[in-house]
Amino acid sequence: MATAEERREELVALYKEVQACTKCPLHETRAKAVFGAGDADADLMFVGEAPGAEEDRQGLPFVGRAGQLLNQMLEEIGLSREEVFIANVLKSRPPGNRDPQPLEIEACRPYLFEQVRLIEPTVICTLGNFATKLLTGNPAGITRVRGTPQVHELGSRTVFLLPIFHPAAALRTPAVKETLRGDFATIPDLLAMGPPVAAEEPLEEAEEADSAPEPPADQLGFFG
């Protein structure tokens, strides 16, 4: 088993690989690749969709209005941004914040799974549809599965996966914001449980429908 120092060294090497990546056409239009940021030994990891305009300029994830809301909700449950790790499905910004394309997702997928392997989180929160569908391997939309913890093996590690709404959707709709706040409130208890035992089914049945409204498709519209 690798030590924390060895894992950090591998993470730095992966960071350099991502910065030089040309596996999909997005490298031609990006300003900076956005690897992710935070504690390399975090118990809690967030995975969003893709960098927005401000993220592309700074090379850091969630630095726009959605990121500010994420920081606020972390503070409400007694955590800081520095204590978690934040990444995205895509490491490069899609032009105009359009939806990620299958080729782009497949190109970035190994990077994300390697991040999970090296960081060794206990809980991964998927923000919105794209991250949730990729990491659960299930086409069910975020409104159906949000708030229901699942157990998955990702990057050779068994983790609690908690699908939640993307903060950008919460910026548009007050009801979504309150739902997101409620889902955040469940995170400390999940963390306290420690790494889960491998399982294939959700911890509880996901409801067929949720009372919260469906968030808009362009969940990155408030970035930058």
TORTIMI-909831 format. One record per residue: residue number from 1; y, z, x of N, C-alpha, C, O, CB in turn. Coordinates in steps of 0.2 Angstrom, whole numbers. Glycine has a CB too. Layout:
residues N
    k  nnorth    nup  neast  canorth   caup  caeast  cnorth    cup  ceast  onorth    oup  oeast  cbnorth   cbup  cbeast
  NUM       Y      Z      X        Y      Z       X       Y      Z      X       Y      Z      X        Y      Z       X
...
***
This chain:
residues 224
    k  nnorth    nup  neast  canorth   caup  caeast  cnorth    cup  ceast  onorth    oup  oeast  cbnorth   cbup  cbeast
    1      -6      0      4        0      0       0       6      0      4       7      4      9        0      6      -5
    2      11     -4      3       17     -5       7      22      1      6      22      4      0       21    -11       5
    3      25      3     11       30      9      11      36      6      8      37      0      7       31     11      18
    4      40     11      6       47      9       3      51      5      7      54      0      5       51     15       1
    5      51      6     14       55      2      19      52     -5     19      56    -10     20       54      6      26
    6      45     -5     19       42    -12      20      44    -16     14      45    -22     14       35    -12      21
    7      44    -13      8       45    -17       2      53    -19      2      54    -24     -1       44    -12      -5
    8      57    -15      4       64    -17       5      65    -23      9      69    -27      8       68    -11       7
    9      61    -23     15       62    -28      20      60    -35     16      62    -40     17       58    -27      26
   10      54    -34     12       52    -40       9      57    -42      4      58    -48      2       45    -39       6
   11      60    -38      0       65    -39      -5      71    -43     -1      74    -48     -4       68    -33      -8
   12      73    -41      5       78    -44       8      76    -51     10      80    -56      9       80    -40      15
   13      70    -52     12       68    -59      14      67    -63      7      69    -69      8       61    -58      17
   14      66    -60      2       66    -64      -5      73    -66     -7      74    -71     -9       62    -60     -10
   15      77    -61     -6       84    -63      -7      87    -69     -3      90    -73     -6       89    -57      -5
   16      85    -69      3       87    -75       7      84    -81      5      87    -87      5       85    -74      15
   17      78    -81      3       74    -87       0      77    -89     -6      78    -95     -7       67    -85      -1
   18      80    -85    -11       83    -87     -17      90    -90    -15      91    -95    -18       84    -81     -21
   19      93    -87    -10      100    -90      -9      99    -97     -6     104   -101     -7      103    -86      -3
   20      94    -99     -3       93   -106      -1      88   -110     -5      87   -116     -3       89   -106       6
   21      87   -108    -11       82   -111     -15      85   -118    -18      91   -118    -20       80   -107     -21
   22      81   -123    -18       82   -130     -21      77   -132    -25      76   -138    -26       84   -135     -15
   23      73   -128    -28       67   -130     -32      69   -133    -39      65   -137    -42       63   -124     -34
   24      75   -132    -41       77   -136     -47      84   -138    -46      88   -136    -42       77   -131     -54
   25      87   -143    -51       93   -146     -50      99   -141    -50     105   -143    -49       94   -151     -55
   26      98   -135    -53      104   -130     -54     107   -128    -47     113   -126    -47      101   -124     -57
   27     103   -129    -42      106   -127     -35     112   -132    -33     117   -130    -29      101   -128     -30
   28     112   -138    -37      118   -143     -35     124   -141    -39     130   -143    -36      116   -149     -38
   29     124   -137    -44      130   -135     -48     132   -128    -47     138   -126    -49      129   -137     -55
   30     128   -124    -44      130   -116     -44     135   -115    -38     135   -119    -33      123   -112     -43
   31     139   -110    -39      143   -108     -34     139   -103    -29     139   -104    -23      149   -104     -36
   32     136    -98    -32      131    -93     -29     125    -92    -33     125    -92    -39      135    -87     -27
   33     119    -91    -29      113    -89     -32     114    -82    -34     117    -78    -30      107    -90     -28
   34     112    -79    -40      112    -72     -42     105    -69    -42     101    -70    -46      115    -72     -49
   35     104    -66    -36       97    -63     -35      96    -57    -40      90    -56    -42       96    -61     -28
   36     101    -53    -41      100    -47     -44     103    -41    -40     105    -42    -34       93    -45     -46
   37     104    -35    -43      107    -30     -39     105    -23    -42     103    -23    -47      115    -31     -39
   38     105    -18    -37      104    -11     -39      99     -8    -34      99    -10    -29      100    -11     -46
   39      96     -3    -37       91      1     -33      85     -2    -32      81     -4    -36       90      8     -36
   40      83     -3    -25       77     -7     -24      71     -3    -25      65     -6    -25       77     -9     -16
   41      71      4    -27       66      8     -29      67     10    -36      64     16    -38       65     14     -24
   42      70      6    -40       72      9     -47      66      9    -51      61      5    -51       77      4     -50
   43      66     15    -56       61     15     -61      62     11    -67      58     10    -71       60     23     -63
   44      68      9    -68       71      5     -73      74     -1    -71      78     -1    -67       76      9     -78
   45      71     -7    -74       74    -13     -72      76    -17    -79      72    -17    -84       68    -17     -68
   46      81    -21    -78       83    -25     -84      83    -32    -82      84    -34    -76       91    -23     -86
   47      80    -36    -86       80    -44     -85      84    -47    -91      82    -47    -96       72    -46     -85
   48      89    -51    -89       93    -55     -93      91    -62    -93      85    -64    -91      100    -54     -92
   49      95    -66    -95       93    -74     -96      95    -78    -90      91    -81    -87       97    -76    -102
   50     102    -78    -89      104    -82     -83     111    -80    -81     115    -77    -86      104    -90     -85
   51     114    -81    -75      121    -80     -74     125    -83    -78     124    -89    -80      122    -81     -66
   52     131    -80    -79      137    -83     -83     142    -85    -78     141    -85    -72      140    -79     -88
   53     148    -87    -80      153    -90     -75     155    -85    -70     156    -86    -64      159    -92     -79
   54     156    -79    -72      159    -74     -68     153    -71    -63     154    -70    -57      161    -67     -71
   55     147    -71    -65      141    -70     -61     140    -75    -56     139    -74    -50      135    -69     -65
   56     141    -81    -58      141    -87     -53     146    -86    -48     145    -88    -42      141    -94     -57
   57     152    -84    -49      158    -84     -44     156    -78    -39     158    -79    -33      164    -82     -48
   58     154    -72    -42      153    -66     -38     146    -66    -35     145    -62    -30      154    -60     -42
   59     141    -69    -37      134    -69     -35     131    -62    -37     126    -60    -34      134    -69     -27
   60     134    -59    -42      131    -53     -45     129    -53    -52     133    -57    -56      136    -47     -43
   61     124    -50    -54      122    -50     -62     127    -46    -66     129    -40    -64      115    -48     -62
   62     128    -48    -72      131    -44     -77     137    -40    -75     138    -34    -75      126    -38     -80
   63     142    -44    -73      149    -42     -71     154    -44    -76     160    -42    -75      150    -45     -64
   64     152    -47    -82      157    -49     -87     157    -43    -92     155    -38    -91      156    -56     -90
   65     159    -45    -98      160    -40    -104     153    -38   -106     153    -32   -107      163    -44    -110
   66     148    -42   -105      141    -39    -107     139    -34   -102     136    -29   -104      136    -45    -107
   67     141    -35    -96      139    -31     -91     142    -24    -91     140    -19    -90      141    -33     -84
   68     149    -24    -94      152    -18     -95     149    -14   -101     149     -8   -100      160    -20     -97
   69     147    -17   -106      143    -14    -111     137    -11   -109     135     -6   -111      142    -19    -117
   70     133    -15   -105      127    -12    -102     128     -6    -98     125     -1    -98      124    -18     -97
   71     134     -6    -94      135      0     -90     137      6    -94     135     12    -93      141     -1     -85
   72     141      5   -100      142     10    -105     136     13   -108     136     19   -108      147      7    -110
   73     131      9   -110      125     11    -113     121     15   -108     117     20   -110      122      6    -116
   74     121     13   -102      117     17     -97     120     24    -96     117     29    -96      117     13     -90
   75     127     24    -96      130     31     -95     128     35   -101     128     41   -100      138     30     -95
   76     128     32   -107      126     36    -113     119     40   -113     118     45   -116      127     32    -119
   77     115     37   -109      108     40    -108     107     43   -101     102     45    -99      103     35    -109
   78     113     44    -98      113     48     -92     111     45    -86     109     48    -81      109     54     -93
   79     112     38    -86      110     34     -80     116     30    -78     121     29    -81      104     29     -81
   80     116     28    -71      121     24     -69     118     17    -67     112     16    -66      125     27     -63
   81     123     12    -66      120      5     -64     117      6    -57     112      2    -56      126      1     -64
   82     119     10    -53      117     11     -46     109     13    -46     106     13    -41      121     15     -42
   83     107     16    -52      101     19     -52      95     14    -55      89     16    -55      101     25     -56
   84      97      8    -57       93      4     -60      93     -3    -56      97     -4    -52       95      2     -67
   85      89     -8    -58       89    -14     -55      90    -19    -60      87    -19    -65       83    -16     -50
   86      95    -24    -59       97    -29     -64      96    -36    -62      98    -38    -56      104    -28     -67
   87      92    -40    -65       91    -47     -63      91    -51    -69      92    -49    -75       84    -47     -59
   88      90    -58    -68       89    -63     -73      83    -67    -73      80    -67    -67       96    -67     -74
   89      81    -70    -78       76    -75     -78      78    -81    -73      74    -83    -68       74    -78     -85
   90      84    -84    -74       86    -89     -69      91    -86    -64      95    -81    -65       90    -94     -73
   91      90    -88    -58       95    -86     -52     101    -90    -51     105    -88    -48       91    -85     -46
   92     101    -95    -55      107   -100     -54     110   -101    -61     106   -101    -66      105   -107     -51
   93     116   -102    -62      119   -103     -68     118   -110    -71     119   -115    -68      127   -102     -68
   94     116   -110    -78      115   -117     -81     122   -119    -83     126   -115    -85      111   -116     -87
   95     124   -126    -82      131   -128     -83     132   -127    -90     129   -128    -95      131   -136     -82
   96     139   -124    -91      141   -122     -98     137   -117   -102     138   -116   -108      140   -129    -102
   97     133   -113    -98      129   -107    -101     124   -110   -106     123   -106   -110      134   -102    -104
   98     122   -116   -105      117   -119    -109     110   -115   -108     110   -111   -104      116   -126    -108
   99     106   -116   -113       99   -112    -113      95   -114   -107      96   -120   -104       95   -114    -119
  100      92   -110   -104       87   -112     -98      82   -117   -100      80   -117   -106       84   -106     -95
  101      81   -122    -96       76   -127     -97      69   -125    -94      69   -121    -89       78   -134     -95
  102      63   -127    -97       57   -125     -95      56   -126    -87      53   -122    -84       51   -129     -98
  103      58   -132    -84       57   -133     -77      61   -127    -73      59   -125    -68       60   -140     -75
  104      67   -125    -75       71   -120     -72      67   -114    -72      67   -110    -67       78   -120     -75
  105      65   -112    -78       61   -106     -79      55   -105    -74      54   -100    -71       59   -105     -86
  106      51   -111    -74       45   -111     -70      47   -110    -62      44   -107    -59       41   -117     -71
  107      53   -113    -61       55   -113     -54      57   -106    -52      55   -104    -46       61   -118     -52
  108      60   -102    -56       62    -95     -55      57    -90    -56      58    -84    -53       69    -94     -58
  109      52    -92    -60       47    -87     -62      44    -83    -56      44    -77    -56       42    -90     -66
  110      42    -86    -51       39    -82     -45      44    -77    -42      41    -72    -40       36    -87     -40
  111      50    -79    -42       55    -74     -39      55    -68    -43      55    -62    -40       62    -78     -39
  112      55    -69    -50       56    -63     -54      50    -58    -53      50    -52    -53       57    -65     -61
  113      44    -61    -54       38    -58     -53      37    -54    -46      34    -49    -46       32    -62     -55
  114      40    -57    -41       39    -54     -35      44    -48    -34      43    -43    -31       41    -59     -29
  115      50    -49    -38       55    -43     -38      51    -37    -41      52    -32    -39       61    -45     -42
  116      48    -39    -47       44    -33     -50      39    -30    -46      39    -24    -45       41    -36     -57
  117      36    -34    -42       30    -31     -37      33    -27    -32      31    -22    -30       26    -37     -34
  118      39    -29    -29       42    -26     -24      46    -19    -26      46    -14    -22       47    -30     -20
  119      49    -20    -32       53    -14     -34      49     -9    -37      51     -3    -37       59    -17     -39
  120      43    -11    -40       39     -6     -43      42     -2    -49      42      4    -49       36     -1     -38
  121      45     -5    -54       48     -1     -59      43      2    -64      37      0    -64       53     -5     -64
  122      44      7    -68       40     10     -73      42      6    -80      37      5    -84       41     17     -74
  123      48      5    -81       50      2     -87      54     -4    -86      59     -4    -81       54      7     -92
  124      53    -10    -89       57    -16     -89      60    -17    -96      56    -18   -101       53    -22     -86
  125      66    -18    -96       70    -20    -103      71    -27   -102      75    -29    -98       76    -15    -104
  126      68    -31   -107       70    -38    -107      76    -39   -112      76    -36   -118       64    -42    -109
  127      81    -42   -110       87    -43    -114      87    -50   -117      89    -55   -114       93    -42    -109
  128      86    -50   -124       86    -56    -127      80    -60   -127      75    -58   -124       92    -61    -124
  129      80    -66   -130       74    -70    -131      71    -73   -125      65    -72   -125       76    -76    -136
  130      74    -76   -121       71    -79    -115      67    -75   -110      62    -76   -109       76    -83    -111
  131      70    -69   -109       67    -64    -104      61    -61   -108      56    -60   -105       72    -59    -102
  132      62    -60   -115       56    -57    -118      50    -62   -119      45    -59   -118       59    -55    -125
  133      52    -68   -121       46    -73    -121      43    -74   -115      37    -75   -115       49    -79    -124
  134      46    -74   -109       43    -75    -103      39    -70   -101      33    -71    -98       49    -77     -98
  135      42    -63   -101       38    -58     -98      32    -55   -103      28    -52   -101       43    -52     -97
  136      33    -56   -110       28    -54    -114      22    -60   -115      17    -58   -117       31    -52    -121
  137      24    -66   -113       20    -71    -114      18    -73   -121      13    -76   -123       13    -70    -111
  138      23    -71   -126       23    -71    -133      29    -75   -136      34    -73   -134       22    -64    -136
  139      28    -80   -140       33    -84    -143      37    -80   -148      42    -83   -151       31    -90    -146
  140      35    -74   -150       39    -70    -155      46    -69   -153      48    -67   -147       35    -63    -157
  141      51    -70   -158       58    -69    -156      60    -62   -155      56    -57   -157       62    -72    -162
  142      66    -61   -152       68    -54    -151      69    -50   -157      68    -44   -157       74    -54    -147
  143      71    -53   -162       72    -49    -168      66    -45   -171      66    -40   -174       76    -53    -174
  144      60    -49   -170       54    -46    -173      51    -41   -168      48    -36   -171       49    -52    -173
  145      52    -41   -162       49    -37    -157      53    -32   -154      51    -27   -151       45    -41    -152
  146      60    -32   -155       64    -27    -151      63    -20   -153      61    -18   -159       71    -29    -153
  147      63    -16   -148       63     -9    -149      56     -6   -149      54      0   -150       66     -7    -156
  148      51    -11   -149       44     -9    -148      41     -9   -141      40    -15   -139       39    -13    -153
  149      40     -3   -138       37     -4    -131      30     -7   -131      26     -6   -135       36      3    -128
  150      29    -11   -126       23    -14    -124      21    -13   -117      25    -10   -113       24    -22    -125
  151      14    -14   -116       12    -12    -109       9    -19   -107       5    -22   -110        6     -7    -109
  152      12    -21   -101       10    -27     -98       9    -27    -90      11    -22    -87       15    -33     -99
  153       5    -31    -88        4    -32     -80       8    -37    -78       7    -43    -80       -3    -33     -78
  154      13    -36    -74       18    -40     -71      19    -39    -64      20    -34    -61       25    -40     -75
  155      18    -45    -60       19    -44     -53      14    -39    -50      15    -35    -45       26    -42     -51
  156       8    -39    -53        2    -35     -50       4    -27    -52       1    -23    -49        1    -36     -43
  157       8    -26    -57       10    -19     -58      10    -18    -66      13    -23    -69       17    -17     -55
  158       7    -13    -68        7    -11     -75      13     -8    -77      15     -2    -74        1     -7     -77
  159      17    -10    -82       24     -7     -84      24     -7    -91      21    -10    -95       29    -12     -81
  160      29     -2    -93       31     -2    -100      36     -8   -101      41     -8    -97       34      5    -102
  161      36    -12   -106       41    -17    -107      44    -16   -114      41    -16   -119       37    -25    -107
  162      51    -15   -113       54    -14    -120      59    -20   -121      64    -20   -118       58     -7    -119
  163      58    -24   -126       62    -29    -128      68    -26   -132      67    -23   -137       58    -35    -132
  164      74    -28   -130       80    -26    -133      85    -32   -134      84    -37   -130       83    -20    -130
  165      90    -31   -138       95    -37    -139      99    -37   -132     100    -33   -129       99    -35    -145
  166     101    -43   -131      106    -45    -126     113    -41   -127     115    -42   -133      106    -52    -124
  167     116    -38   -122      122    -35    -124     127    -40   -126     132    -38   -130      125    -32    -117
  168     127    -46   -124      132    -51    -126     131    -52   -134     136    -54   -137      131    -58    -123
  169     125    -52   -137      125    -52    -144     128    -46   -147     131    -47   -153      117    -53    -146
  170     127    -40   -144      130    -34    -147     138    -35   -147     141    -31   -151      128    -28    -143
  171     141    -38   -142      148    -39    -142     150    -43   -148     156    -42   -150      150    -43    -136
  172     146    -47   -151      148    -51    -157     147    -47   -164     151    -48   -168      145    -57    -157
  173     142    -43   -164      140    -40    -170     139    -33   -170     135    -30   -166      133    -44    -173
  174     143    -29   -173      143    -22    -173     136    -19   -175     134    -14   -172      148    -19    -178
  175     133    -22   -180      126    -19    -182     121    -20   -176     117    -16   -175      123    -23    -188
  176     122    -26   -172      117    -27    -166     119    -22   -161     114    -19   -157      118    -34    -164
  177     125    -20   -160      127    -15    -155     124     -9   -156     122     -5   -152      135    -15    -155
  178     124     -6   -163      121      0    -164     114      0   -164     111      5   -162      123      2    -172
  179     111     -6   -165      103     -6    -164     102     -6   -157      97     -2   -155      101    -13    -167
  180     106     -9   -153      105     -9    -145     106     -2   -143     102      1   -139      110    -14    -142
  181     111      2   -145      112      9    -143     106     13   -145     104     17   -141      118     12    -147
  182     103     12   -151       97     16    -153      91     14   -149      87     19   -147       95     14    -160
  183      90      8   -147       85      6    -142      86      9   -135      81     11   -132       84     -1    -142
  184      92      9   -133       93     12    -126      91     20   -126      89     22   -121      101     12    -125
  185      92     23   -132       91     30    -133      83     32   -132      81     37   -130       93     33    -139
  186      79     27   -132       72     28    -131      70     27   -124      64     29   -122       68     23    -136
  187      74     25   -120       72     23    -113      70     30   -109      65     30   -105       78     20    -109
  188      74     35   -109       72     41    -106      65     44   -107      62     46   -102       77     46    -107
  189      63     43   -113       56     46    -115      51     41   -111      46     44   -109       55     46    -122
  190      52     35   -112       48     30    -108      47     31   -101      42     32    -98       50     23    -110
  191      53     32    -98       53     34     -91      49     40    -89      46     41    -84       60     34     -88
  192      50     45    -93       47     52     -92      39     51    -93      36     56    -90       50     57     -97
  193      37     46    -96       30     46     -97      26     43    -90      20     44    -89       28     41    -102
  194      30     40    -86       27     38     -79      24     31    -80      24     29    -86       22     43     -77
  195      21     28    -75       18     22     -76      12     22    -81       8     26    -81       15     19     -69
  196      12     17    -85        7     17     -90       0     14    -88      -1     11    -82        9     12     -96
  197      -5     16    -92      -12     13     -91     -12      6    -94      -9      5    -99      -17     17     -94
  198     -15      1    -90      -15     -6     -92     -18     -6   -100     -23     -3   -101      -20    -10     -88
  199     -15    -10   -104      -17    -12    -110     -14    -19   -112     -10    -21   -109      -14     -6    -115
  200     -17    -22   -117      -15    -28    -119     -11    -28   -126      -7    -33   -127      -21    -33    -120
  201     -11    -23   -130       -8    -23    -136      -1    -19   -136      -1    -14   -132      -12    -20    -142
  202       4    -20   -140       10    -16    -141       8     -9   -142       2     -8   -145       15    -18    -146
  203      12     -4   -140       10      3    -142      10      4   -149       7      9   -152       15      8    -139
  204      14      0   -153       14      1    -160      15     -6   -163      18    -10   -160       19      6    -163
  205      13     -7   -169       14    -13    -172      21    -15   -173      25    -11   -176       11    -14    -179
  206      23    -21   -171       30    -24    -172      31    -26   -179      26    -28   -182       31    -30    -167
  207      37    -24   -182       38    -26    -189      39    -33   -189      41    -37   -185       44    -22    -191
  208      37    -36   -195       38    -43    -196      45    -45   -197      47    -50   -195       35    -45    -203
  209      49    -40   -199       57    -42    -199      60    -35   -197      58    -30   -198       59    -45    -206
  210      66    -36   -195       70    -30    -193      77    -30   -197      79    -36   -199       72    -30    -185
  211      79    -25   -198       85    -24    -202      92    -27   -199      97    -29   -202       87    -17    -204
  212      91    -27   -192       97    -30    -188      98    -37   -189      92    -40   -189       97    -28    -181
  213     104    -40   -189      104    -47    -190     102    -51   -184     102    -48   -178      112    -49    -191
  214     100    -57   -185       98    -61    -179     104    -62   -175     109    -65   -177       95    -68    -182
  215     103    -61   -168      109    -62    -164     110    -70   -163     105    -74   -164      108    -59    -157
  216     116    -72   -161      117    -79    -160     113    -82   -154     111    -78   -150      125    -80    -159
  217     112    -88   -154      108    -91    -149     111    -91   -143     107    -90   -138      106    -99    -151
  218     117    -92   -142      120    -93    -136     122    -85   -133     128    -84   -134      127    -97    -136
  219     117    -82   -131      119    -75    -130     123    -73   -124     124    -68   -122      112    -71    -130
  220     124    -78   -120      128    -78    -114     135    -80   -115     139    -80   -110      125    -82    -108
  221     137    -81   -121      144    -84    -123     150    -79   -121     155    -81   -120      144    -85    -130
  222     148    -73   -120      154    -68    -118     154    -66   -111     158    -62   -109      153    -62    -122
  223     150    -70   -107      150    -69     -99     157    -72    -97     159    -77    -99      144    -71     -96
  224     159    -68    -92      165    -71     -88     171    -71    -93     177    -73    -91      164    -79     -86
***
